[in-house]
């Protein structure tokens, strides 16, 4: 038995055209530990925009019902050569009701339950998902549970990554985001010190009202002095950067080294021996990452992805994290949305130009059935 429903696809052609379209798709019967989920809600996360919009020109795109075609400029077109011609689904996570399952015990146990899932094609009326990656929502509705995997598990993953590195303090950029606010609540609960970096005074006020102790405004003239003071007080030498482009990580590494070297008893031409690490986990800024190494030789910049972290953490730790999310969906891990759109509504000019800006507190929620 197969099921048909609408699904969003994104295709980048070699001639520079990015096409987003809603099409009728056939979904196969789930097998083994797979489940078939009737999707009810899916958030548009920053991580979705890489293939959904990228750097394409949606201001001057061609719009029609359920379809939009935009030009992808260089160097972004050539940089995605391996993707050319591929018709890709989109939508990392969402929530809905399990209506069918493979013959695996874990999958069968979910039939009839509302779950959060990470199928990778959540902008769809139906989705095939791995039962092991599904989180039963209990009495919670799909809107409450739609964002219960990527942001919550990522925020928890940051704390666990710091603990694995023997650190008890974190620096976080773009800290007033949905994920940033979750991280604040987690750190307060766990006693993890947190240096929040934002770029507007209203964001400072927002986090302070949440009980954040260290909030630094990168737009202030004394930004670096604020940052050094916060790092000195917390001992934060590991950070997480969702911006990626520009010198954001560079500035944090500089401040870390300035704090560490000021605490040295003797001068060293090689800088301090303090480990300093910045993890880049997003590309809110698509420009090149600029590093101007002036932070000694004991530093590291690396990418951070949720799935490899979960594999490294192990099933026992992942199960603990999932249970914590499930128990606190309306508190610690609550998400807010600016607007709800159906699949066709995702592809209107007003919606795309709005949600691709990824403004703080203005996330969109997709409800595939309207």
Secondary structure, 3 states (H helix, E strand, C coil): CCEEEEEEEEEECCCCEEEEEEEEEEECCCCCCEEEEEEEEEECCHHHHHHHCCCCEEEEEEEECCEEEEECCCCHHHHCHHHCCCEEECCCCEEEEEEEECCCHHHHCCCCCEEEECCCCCCECEEEEEHHHCEECCCCCHHHHCCCCHHHHHHHHHHHHHHHCCCCEEEEECCCCHHHHHHHHHHHHHCCEEEEEECCHHHHHHHHHCCCCEEEECCCCCHHHHHHHHHHHHCCCEEEECCEEECHHHHHHHHHHHHHHHCCCCCCCCCCCCCEEEEECCCCEEEEECCCCCCCCCEEEEECCHHHHHHHHCHHHHHHHHHHHHHCCCCCCCCCCCEEECHHHHCCHHHHHHHCCCCCCCCEEECCCC
